Amino acid sequence: MATLEDSDIQGFVLSSYAGKQPCANYLLLKITDAASCRRWLAPIAGSITTGKDRKIDFSLNIAFTASAFTALGFTADDLQSFSVPFQDGMCTPVRQQLLGDSGKSAPANWSWGNSGKQVDILLLLFAKDEEELARQSEILQTGVRTSGGLELIKLLSAGRDVNSKEHFGFLDGIGQPVIEGTGRETRQLGRTGHATVIKAGEFILGYENEMQTIDPLPATPKMPDFGRNGTYLVFRQLEQDVSRFWNYLQETTRDASGISLLADQEKLGAKIVGRWSSGAPLTLNPHADPAAPDGVDQHNNFSYAGKDPDGFGCPIGAHVRRTNPRDSLFDNPAVSLKTVNRHRIIRRGRSYGHKIADVHVDDKKERGLHFICLNSNIERQFEFIQQNWANNPAFGALNNETDPLIGQRNDGNVFSIQACPARARIHDLPEFVTTKGGAYFFMPGINALKQLAG
């Protein structure tokens, strides 16, 4: 059992803060003068929320891109100790292909994170209410303006729906793993009826991972333990086209007389996602959403191999089944679980934008998800899920299909719904999600952060 050094781990690694601090701002900064930035960083480092803190009013965390470390004096040799995706950034042709960032989602169309709006530093601010958020945000922005070494590229606002539902209308954040050593198994069991405990080294550098090894620690000659208690943070701003999603469900479920029942739309939406709106898994509830107030207790307590091996409940290519295949990846369920656990991520994202008034009417307002995840190995975890599961046209022996919710669209744009005696195939899926910005960050431990500011 890992013994975590909570006081040296940034609090965001161990908590989303969503319960007590539902309001959030993400400040994207660019370094304009290294010496001035260091002077600004020193007091900031002392105010960063740690994994040991239990703050109620607000929390603050910080992360850096590779360009930030270069600006702050890291040499090319120093950066070689960081993972290759982090060194490359998210906008290279290779990473674009891996992540499926093409068409409208190509980096050239992003509002931040591309060559035109490079981001060096990410400040993550969380607060108990909008008033406290505004107060703390203004303090931070004033510090940035007067630092003489930083420029605010963009401020992104985010929140947490009281029902924890994302904009398409589905309960989110259910299937999170538990980091070994946090002691949160009981809490997760109470929330979802199931707790998958994953080795701390999958999410925090310096600890053993699921392969019983330790991922390489970023280091410099002067800071040999710089990477300890740090993690890689993936940030992607994903715009959700809610009216397109629900109008597609409506058009696809029209009967011969042209009528589309809301129940049929909800069922097709559930097939695409893999869960009902309440979060109830299709594998356990293939015909209808139980939507019981206490139903959430079992929303994560299921497997595919025993209950739903052929996808008659949750389709093989559904979003949640692709991004976490559980025990269905191979013929051997135990081997599948062991393999899947080597590719897990901790999600820390939040929605942005107002809820749409009518899901079938486009109000022309932007809304979506600030997708944030934490992992010790970007290639083996986040990028693997995106490339080998979400965007893989042959996932689960399917033919020319990608994730129906977030996947890169191919020539077929098809989604299969397995059934007996014959499957159904849904055609001409449009893109429901567009990438608007993104970057790879490194979130150092507290001691490393203080060394960086020194």
Secondary structure as UniProt FT lines:
FT   HELIX           6..8
FT   HELIX           11..14
FT   TURN            18..20
FT   STRAND          23..31
FT   HELIX           34..46
FT   TURN            51..52
FT   STRAND          58..64
FT   HELIX           66..71
FT   TURN            72..73
FT   HELIX           76..79
FT   TURN            80..81
FT   HELIX           84..88
FT   HELIX           93..99
FT   HELIX           103..105
FT   HELIX           107..109
FT   HELIX           115..117
FT   STRAND          121..127
FT   HELIX           130..147
FT   STRAND          150..159
FT   TURN            162..163
FT   TURN            167..168
FT   STRAND          178..179
FT   TURN            180..181
FT   HELIX           185..192
FT   STRAND          197..198
FT   HELIX           200..202
FT   TURN            205..206
FT   TURN            210..211
FT   TURN            224..229
FT   STRAND          231..240
FT   HELIX           242..252
FT   TURN            256..257
FT   HELIX           262..273
FT   TURN            277..278
FT   TURN            282..284
FT   TURN            293..294
FT   HELIX           295..298
FT   TURN            299..300
FT   TURN            305..307
FT   TURN            309..310
FT   TURN            316..317
FT   HELIX           319..323
FT   TURN            326..327
FT   HELIX           333..340
FT   HELIX           341..343
FT   STRAND          346..347
FT   STRAND          350..352
FT   TURN            359..360
FT   STRAND          368..375
FT   HELIX           379..383
FT   HELIX           385..390
FT   TURN            393..394
FT   HELIX           395..397
FT   TURN            404..406
FT   STRAND          415..417
FT   STRAND          424..426
FT   STRAND          433..443
FT   HELIX           446..453
//
